[in-house]
Amino acid sequence: MWVKLLPLLGVGYLVLKRKWRPAAIAVACAVLVDAALAVPILGPQQAWQAHLRWWENQAAGASERILTRRDSIGEDRLTNQSPAILMRRLLTHLGHYPGCPWEQVALADLSAGQFRLVYYGVLGVLALGVLAVCRRPGRALAQTDWSTEIALIALATLWFSPVAWSYHSTAATPALAVLAGRKQPPWPAWTAVVLWLLAMVLMGSPLARAAGEMFWATLLLGILLVATAPDSRAGSTEPRRAVARQPARLLAVSESSNR
């Protein structure tokens, strides 16, 4: 998922946790897989030029088109459920034309400048929320904490990309798996399953897709993932070593009392 959607988010998470070797391996894998697919077919120079065109037209270019273009663009398709395109539909008249599905869900008509400020403000709030969950150092995390945070990072790739096509929703799989594995209490797993099935059903409704039903489903899934996470209280490695020494201490006390 990191290679396909947003490698920098996953690598940034590993760097934040000071997992230097996994971060280096992740970068190396992304570069090697990309080079292995592109260079043998296009050659080094043309492969580099193709990557530059992709960045200008599909990555940075997509964001700029969504934020500024008044006419309809390719990213306006209903299969795109990114926050950027959702806010474009809900808060502006950019890309609107008579009879378009998103004309029915428009709530405001912000200018391009106002829209840009709101968009980056929302991204900032989402980023702060993810950072607040993932702020603890790696040495303080239990296994359940790692599961929650990595599932959240994979899910967040849908929130920080200008395009989130319907097949990108596979990024929600880790979050669904983690929630399904929480047996006590059982309601988070059932809630997640029902929520996701409902989102899949609503994909058949143009109006629901225009309103960003998949984005709202992933956002609620992320909230559910964090809100129901077990309180591990793992602390640092020092308490774990202390706990590991506890049986030896109990044995010493027992022997002393016997003497």
MISEMI-394857 format. One record per residue (C-alpha): residue in three letters; x negated, y negated, z. Coordinates in nm, 3 decimals, padded with zeros to 5 digits. Each point is the difference from the previous one (the first is absolute). Layout:
<sites>
<site resn="ALA" x="X" y="Y" z="Z"/>
...
</sites>
This chain:
<sites>
<site resn="MET" x="00.000" y="00.000" z="00.000"/>
<site resn="TRP" x="-00.281" y="-00.242" z="00.082"/>
<site resn="VAL" x="-00.164" y="00.061" z="-00.338"/>
<site resn="LYS" x="00.327" y="-00.051" z="-00.188"/>
<site resn="LEU" x="00.162" y="-00.286" z="00.189"/>
<site resn="LEU" x="-00.227" y="-00.217" z="00.210"/>
<site resn="PRO" x="-00.344" y="00.143" z="00.092"/>
<site resn="LEU" x="-00.115" y="-00.313" z="00.183"/>
<site resn="LEU" x="00.272" y="00.033" z="00.264"/>
<site resn="GLY" x="-00.106" y="00.352" z="00.097"/>
<site resn="VAL" x="-00.370" y="-00.085" z="-00.010"/>
<site resn="GLY" x="00.063" y="-00.315" z="00.202"/>
<site resn="TYR" x="00.175" y="00.210" z="00.264"/>
<site resn="LEU" x="-00.297" y="00.237" z="00.025"/>
<site resn="VAL" x="-00.240" y="-00.294" z="00.032"/>
<site resn="LEU" x="00.223" y="-00.150" z="00.271"/>
<site resn="LYS" x="-00.031" y="00.329" z="00.190"/>
<site resn="ARG" x="-00.378" y="00.005" z="-00.062"/>
<site resn="LYS" x="00.028" y="00.326" z="-00.189"/>
<site resn="TRP" x="-00.290" y="-00.088" z="-00.226"/>
<site resn="ARG" x="-00.055" y="00.340" z="-00.161"/>
<site resn="PRO" x="00.367" y="00.059" z="-00.091"/>
<site resn="ALA" x="00.017" y="-00.357" z="-00.135"/>
<site resn="ALA" x="-00.306" y="00.059" z="-00.218"/>
<site resn="ILE" x="00.139" y="00.334" z="-00.118"/>
<site resn="ALA" x="00.333" y="-00.162" z="-00.086"/>
<site resn="VAL" x="-00.170" y="-00.270" z="-00.208"/>
<site resn="ALA" x="-00.225" y="00.255" z="-00.170"/>
<site resn="CYS" x="00.298" y="00.225" z="-00.083"/>
<site resn="ALA" x="00.200" y="-00.289" z="-00.148"/>
<site resn="VAL" x="-00.294" y="-00.117" z="-00.212"/>
<site resn="LEU" x="-00.100" y="00.349" z="-00.115"/>
<site resn="VAL" x="00.354" y="00.108" z="-00.090"/>
<site resn="ASP" x="00.058" y="-00.326" z="-00.187"/>
<site resn="ALA" x="-00.333" y="00.022" z="-00.184"/>
<site resn="ALA" x="00.049" y="00.367" z="-00.086"/>
<site resn="LEU" x="00.335" y="-00.081" z="-00.162"/>
<site resn="ALA" x="-00.102" y="-00.317" z="-00.184"/>
<site resn="VAL" x="-00.368" y="00.004" z="-00.097"/>
<site resn="PRO" x="-00.012" y="00.327" z="-00.204"/>
<site resn="ILE" x="00.293" y="-00.120" z="-00.214"/>
<site resn="LEU" x="-00.070" y="-00.372" z="-00.036"/>
<site resn="GLY" x="-00.370" y="-00.032" z="00.072"/>
<site resn="PRO" x="-00.150" y="-00.220" z="00.275"/>
<site resn="GLN" x="00.053" y="-00.341" z="-00.162"/>
<site resn="GLN" x="00.355" y="00.059" z="-00.124"/>
<site resn="ALA" x="00.094" y="00.165" z="00.330"/>
<site resn="TRP" x="-00.118" y="-00.311" z="00.187"/>
<site resn="GLN" x="00.196" y="-00.227" z="-00.235"/>
<site resn="ALA" x="00.310" y="00.216" z="00.045"/>
<site resn="HIS" x="-00.030" y="-00.038" z="00.375"/>
<site resn="LEU" x="-00.031" y="-00.378" z="-00.032"/>
<site resn="ARG" x="00.311" y="-00.011" z="-00.218"/>
<site resn="TRP" x="00.185" y="00.216" z="00.252"/>
<site resn="TRP" x="-00.095" y="-00.238" z="00.282"/>
<site resn="GLU" x="00.097" y="-00.312" z="-00.194"/>
<site resn="ASN" x="00.325" y="00.138" z="-00.144"/>
<site resn="GLN" x="00.127" y="00.264" z="00.245"/>
<site resn="ALA" x="-00.146" y="-00.084" z="00.343"/>
<site resn="ALA" x="-00.058" y="-00.372" z="00.052"/>
<site resn="GLY" x="00.197" y="-00.074" z="-00.315"/>
<site resn="ALA" x="00.310" y="00.181" z="00.127"/>
<site resn="SER" x="00.008" y="-00.206" z="00.319"/>
<site resn="GLU" x="-00.036" y="-00.323" z="-00.192"/>
<site resn="ARG" x="00.277" y="00.094" z="-00.244"/>
<site resn="ILE" x="00.237" y="00.092" z="00.281"/>
<site resn="LEU" x="-00.065" y="-00.324" z="00.186"/>
<site resn="THR" x="00.017" y="-00.242" z="-00.293"/>
<site resn="ARG" x="00.161" y="00.131" z="-00.321"/>
<site resn="ARG" x="00.353" y="-00.125" z="-00.060"/>
<site resn="ASP" x="00.075" y="00.246" z="-00.279"/>
<site resn="SER" x="00.057" y="00.372" z="00.048"/>
<site resn="ILE" x="-00.319" y="00.204" z="00.045"/>
<site resn="GLY" x="-00.084" y="00.370" z="00.000"/>
<site resn="GLU" x="-00.024" y="00.009" z="00.380"/>
<site resn="ASP" x="00.366" y="-00.106" z="00.024"/>
<site resn="ARG" x="00.110" y="00.357" z="-00.073"/>
<site resn="LEU" x="00.227" y="00.146" z="00.268"/>
<site resn="THR" x="-00.243" y="00.285" z="00.060"/>
<site resn="ASN" x="-00.238" y="-00.255" z="00.154"/>
<site resn="GLN" x="00.077" y="-00.019" z="00.373"/>
<site resn="SER" x="-00.291" y="-00.212" z="00.122"/>
<site resn="PRO" x="00.058" y="-00.288" z="00.246"/>
<site resn="ALA" x="-00.122" y="-00.245" z="-00.265"/>
<site resn="ILE" x="00.259" y="00.097" z="-00.257"/>
<site resn="LEU" x="00.272" y="00.034" z="00.265"/>
<site resn="MET" x="-00.056" y="-00.356" z="00.120"/>
<site resn="ARG" x="-00.008" y="-00.116" z="-00.363"/>
<site resn="ARG" x="00.349" y="00.147" z="-00.044"/>
<site resn="LEU" x="00.144" y="-00.111" z="00.333"/>
<site resn="LEU" x="-00.153" y="-00.345" z="00.045"/>
<site resn="THR" x="-00.047" y="-00.140" z="-00.352"/>
<site resn="HIS" x="00.158" y="-00.010" z="-00.342"/>
<site resn="LEU" x="-00.330" y="00.091" z="-00.166"/>
<site resn="GLY" x="00.054" y="00.265" z="-00.265"/>
<site resn="HIS" x="00.379" y="-00.028" z="00.017"/>
<site resn="TYR" x="00.210" y="00.028" z="-00.312"/>
<site resn="PRO" x="00.378" y="00.036" z="-00.049"/>
<site resn="GLY" x="00.115" y="00.341" z="00.113"/>
<site resn="CYS" x="-00.327" y="00.109" z="00.161"/>
<site resn="PRO" x="00.055" y="00.234" z="00.299"/>
<site resn="TRP" x="-00.192" y="-00.220" z="00.244"/>
<site resn="GLU" x="00.217" y="-00.303" z="-00.077"/>
<site resn="GLN" x="00.252" y="00.142" z="00.248"/>
<site resn="VAL" x="-00.244" y="00.016" z="00.292"/>
<site resn="ALA" x="-00.160" y="-00.346" z="-00.027"/>
<site resn="LEU" x="00.030" y="-00.184" z="00.330"/>
<site resn="ALA" x="-00.202" y="-00.315" z="-00.078"/>
<site resn="ASP" x="-00.175" y="-00.188" z="-00.281"/>
<site resn="LEU" x="-00.346" y="-00.085" z="00.129"/>
<site resn="SER" x="-00.251" y="-00.173" z="-00.222"/>
<site resn="ALA" x="-00.314" y="00.187" z="-00.103"/>
<site resn="GLY" x="-00.202" y="-00.189" z="00.261"/>
<site resn="GLN" x="00.246" y="00.076" z="00.279"/>
<site resn="PHE" x="00.021" y="00.362" z="-00.109"/>
<site resn="ARG" x="-00.380" y="00.034" z="00.015"/>
<site resn="LEU" x="-00.008" y="-00.133" z="00.358"/>
<site resn="VAL" x="00.279" y="00.233" z="00.113"/>
<site resn="TYR" x="-00.157" y="00.301" z="-00.171"/>
<site resn="TYR" x="-00.341" y="-00.044" z="00.158"/>
<site resn="GLY" x="00.165" y="-00.076" z="00.334"/>
<site resn="VAL" x="00.188" y="00.331" z="-00.012"/>
<site resn="LEU" x="-00.318" y="00.184" z="-00.101"/>
<site resn="GLY" x="-00.177" y="-00.163" z="00.295"/>
<site resn="VAL" x="00.269" y="00.119" z="00.243"/>
<site resn="LEU" x="-00.018" y="00.354" z="-00.141"/>
<site resn="ALA" x="-00.381" y="-00.003" z="00.023"/>
<site resn="LEU" x="00.009" y="-00.121" z="00.361"/>
<site resn="GLY" x="00.250" y="00.271" z="00.087"/>
<site resn="VAL" x="-00.216" y="00.276" z="-00.150"/>
<site resn="LEU" x="-00.312" y="-00.145" z="00.164"/>
<site resn="ALA" x="00.175" y="-00.013" z="00.339"/>
<site resn="VAL" x="00.076" y="00.371" z="-00.023"/>
<site resn="CYS" x="-00.349" y="00.092" z="-00.122"/>
<site resn="ARG" x="-00.201" y="-00.239" z="00.218"/>
<site resn="ARG" x="-00.142" y="00.256" z="00.246"/>
<site resn="PRO" x="-00.347" y="00.142" z="-00.069"/>
<site resn="GLY" x="-00.028" y="00.353" z="-00.128"/>
<site resn="ARG" x="-00.155" y="00.132" z="00.322"/>
<site resn="ALA" x="00.317" y="-00.097" z="00.191"/>
<site resn="LEU" x="00.238" y="00.200" z="-00.221"/>
<site resn="ALA" x="00.153" y="00.340" z="00.061"/>
<site resn="GLN" x="00.095" y="00.228" z="-00.289"/>
<site resn="THR" x="00.360" y="-00.125" z="00.006"/>
<site resn="ASP" x="-00.126" y="-00.359" z="-00.030"/>
<site resn="TRP" x="-00.208" y="00.085" z="-00.306"/>
<site resn="SER" x="00.300" y="00.166" z="-00.163"/>
<site resn="THR" x="00.222" y="-00.302" z="00.061"/>
<site resn="GLU" x="-00.252" y="-00.255" z="-00.122"/>
<site resn="ILE" x="-00.109" y="00.185" z="-00.315"/>
<site resn="ALA" x="00.364" y="00.065" z="-00.093"/>
<site resn="LEU" x="00.069" y="-00.371" z="00.048"/>
<site resn="ILE" x="-00.296" y="-00.101" z="-00.217"/>
<site resn="ALA" x="00.116" y="00.229" z="-00.281"/>
<site resn="LEU" x="00.351" y="-00.144" z="00.031"/>
<site resn="ALA" x="-00.134" y="-00.357" z="-00.002"/>
<site resn="THR" x="-00.146" y="00.049" z="-00.348"/>
<site resn="LEU" x="00.357" y="-00.054" z="-00.120"/>
<site resn="TRP" x="00.020" y="-00.337" z="00.176"/>
<site resn="PHE" x="-00.321" y="-00.168" z="-00.115"/>
<site resn="SER" x="00.013" y="00.082" z="-00.370"/>
<site resn="PRO" x="00.183" y="-00.221" z="-00.254"/>
<site resn="VAL" x="00.146" y="00.313" z="-00.158"/>
<site resn="ALA" x="00.150" y="00.301" z="00.178"/>
<site resn="TRP" x="00.155" y="00.222" z="-00.264"/>
<site resn="SER" x="00.235" y="00.277" z="00.104"/>
<site resn="TYR" x="-00.267" y="00.270" z="-00.020"/>
<site resn="HIS" x="-00.223" y="-00.203" z="00.236"/>
<site resn="SER" x="00.245" y="00.090" z="00.276"/>
<site resn="THR" x="-00.201" y="00.319" z="00.056"/>
<site resn="ALA" x="-00.204" y="-00.225" z="00.232"/>
<site resn="ALA" x="00.282" y="00.049" z="00.252"/>
<site resn="THR" x="-00.071" y="00.375" z="00.020"/>
<site resn="PRO" x="-00.251" y="-00.019" z="00.291"/>
<site resn="ALA" x="00.239" y="-00.211" z="00.207"/>
<site resn="LEU" x="00.284" y="00.244" z="-00.063"/>
<site resn="ALA" x="-00.226" y="00.292" z="00.091"/>
<site resn="VAL" x="-00.115" y="-00.162" z="00.325"/>
<site resn="LEU" x="00.357" y="-00.086" z="00.101"/>
<site resn="ALA" x="00.117" y="00.351" z="-00.087"/>
<site resn="GLY" x="-00.269" y="00.141" z="00.229"/>
<site resn="ARG" x="00.124" y="-00.191" z="00.305"/>
<site resn="LYS" x="00.215" y="00.256" z="00.175"/>
<site resn="GLN" x="00.076" y="-00.197" z="00.317"/>
<site resn="PRO" x="00.234" y="-00.173" z="-00.040"/>
<site resn="PRO" x="00.132" y="00.136" z="-00.332"/>
<site resn="TRP" x="00.193" y="-00.311" z="-00.108"/>
<site resn="PRO" x="-00.294" y="-00.180" z="-00.174"/>
<site resn="ALA" x="-00.048" y="00.292" z="-00.239"/>
<site resn="TRP" x="00.370" y="00.024" z="-00.084"/>
<site resn="THR" x="00.029" y="-00.377" z="-00.037"/>
<site resn="ALA" x="-00.297" y="-00.008" z="-00.238"/>
<site resn="VAL" x="00.137" y="00.284" z="-00.212"/>
<site resn="VAL" x="00.350" y="-00.154" z="-00.023"/>
<site resn="LEU" x="-00.146" y="-00.343" z="-00.076"/>
<site resn="TRP" x="-00.218" y="00.136" z="-00.279"/>
<site resn="LEU" x="00.277" y="00.210" z="-00.153"/>
<site resn="LEU" x="00.225" y="-00.307" z="00.002"/>
<site resn="ALA" x="-00.272" y="-00.203" z="-00.174"/>
<site resn="MET" x="-00.034" y="00.270" z="-00.265"/>
<site resn="VAL" x="00.375" y="-00.001" z="-00.062"/>
<site resn="LEU" x="00.013" y="-00.380" z="-00.024"/>
<site resn="MET" x="-00.264" y="00.006" z="-00.274"/>
<site resn="GLY" x="00.291" y="00.088" z="-00.230"/>
<site resn="SER" x="00.160" y="-00.340" z="00.066"/>
<site resn="PRO" x="-00.139" y="-00.295" z="-00.203"/>
<site resn="LEU" x="00.135" y="-00.242" z="00.259"/>
<site resn="ALA" x="-00.171" y="00.185" z="00.286"/>
<site resn="ARG" x="-00.329" y="00.011" z="-00.190"/>
<site resn="ALA" x="00.030" y="-00.370" z="-00.077"/>
<site resn="ALA" x="00.037" y="-00.062" z="00.375"/>
<site resn="GLY" x="-00.319" y="00.196" z="00.067"/>
<site resn="GLU" x="00.149" y="00.306" z="00.168"/>
<site resn="MET" x="-00.328" y="00.193" z="-00.019"/>
<site resn="PHE" x="-00.198" y="-00.284" z="00.157"/>
<site resn="TRP" x="00.244" y="-00.026" z="00.290"/>
<site resn="ALA" x="-00.012" y="00.378" z="00.042"/>
<site resn="THR" x="-00.380" y="00.000" z="00.022"/>
<site resn="LEU" x="00.004" y="-00.295" z="00.240"/>
<site resn="LEU" x="00.249" y="00.173" z="00.231"/>
<site resn="LEU" x="-00.203" y="00.318" z="-00.028"/>
<site resn="GLY" x="-00.311" y="-00.188" z="00.111"/>
<site resn="ILE" x="00.183" y="-00.155" z="00.295"/>
<site resn="LEU" x="00.134" y="00.341" z="00.099"/>
<site resn="LEU" x="-00.347" y="00.152" z="-00.030"/>
<site resn="VAL" x="-00.153" y="-00.256" z="00.236"/>
<site resn="ALA" x="00.291" y="-00.033" z="00.242"/>
<site resn="THR" x="00.017" y="00.374" z="00.071"/>
<site resn="ALA" x="-00.376" y="00.062" z="00.016"/>
<site resn="PRO" x="-00.104" y="00.192" z="00.316"/>
<site resn="ASP" x="-00.170" y="-00.213" z="00.265"/>
<site resn="SER" x="-00.326" y="00.191" z="00.015"/>
<site resn="ARG" x="-00.193" y="-00.238" z="00.228"/>
<site resn="ALA" x="-00.315" y="00.158" z="-00.136"/>
<site resn="GLY" x="-00.234" y="-00.269" z="00.125"/>
<site resn="SER" x="-00.372" y="00.027" z="-00.080"/>
<site resn="THR" x="-00.215" y="00.308" z="-00.013"/>
<site resn="GLU" x="-00.108" y="-00.053" z="00.360"/>
<site resn="PRO" x="00.327" y="00.117" z="00.158"/>
<site resn="ARG" x="-00.007" y="00.306" z="-00.226"/>
<site resn="ARG" x="-00.345" y="00.093" z="00.127"/>
<site resn="ALA" x="00.122" y="-00.058" z="00.354"/>
<site resn="VAL" x="00.293" y="00.233" z="-00.060"/>
<site resn="ALA" x="-00.236" y="00.258" z="-00.151"/>
<site resn="ARG" x="-00.214" y="-00.010" z="00.317"/>
<site resn="GLN" x="00.301" y="00.037" z="00.230"/>
<site resn="PRO" x="00.005" y="00.385" z="00.008"/>
<site resn="ALA" x="-00.367" y="00.003" z="00.101"/>
<site resn="ARG" x="00.071" y="-00.244" z="00.282"/>
<site resn="LEU" x="00.293" y="00.207" z="00.122"/>
<site resn="LEU" x="-00.222" y="00.312" z="00.000"/>
<site resn="ALA" x="-00.268" y="-00.182" z="00.204"/>
<site resn="VAL" x="00.261" y="-00.113" z="00.256"/>
<site resn="SER" x="00.137" y="00.355" z="00.022"/>
<site resn="GLU" x="-00.344" y="00.147" z="00.060"/>
<site resn="SER" x="-00.075" y="-00.260" z="00.267"/>
<site resn="SER" x="00.323" y="00.074" z="00.183"/>
<site resn="ASN" x="-00.074" y="00.375" z="-00.012"/>
<site resn="ARG" x="-00.338" y="-00.058" z="00.158"/>
</sites>
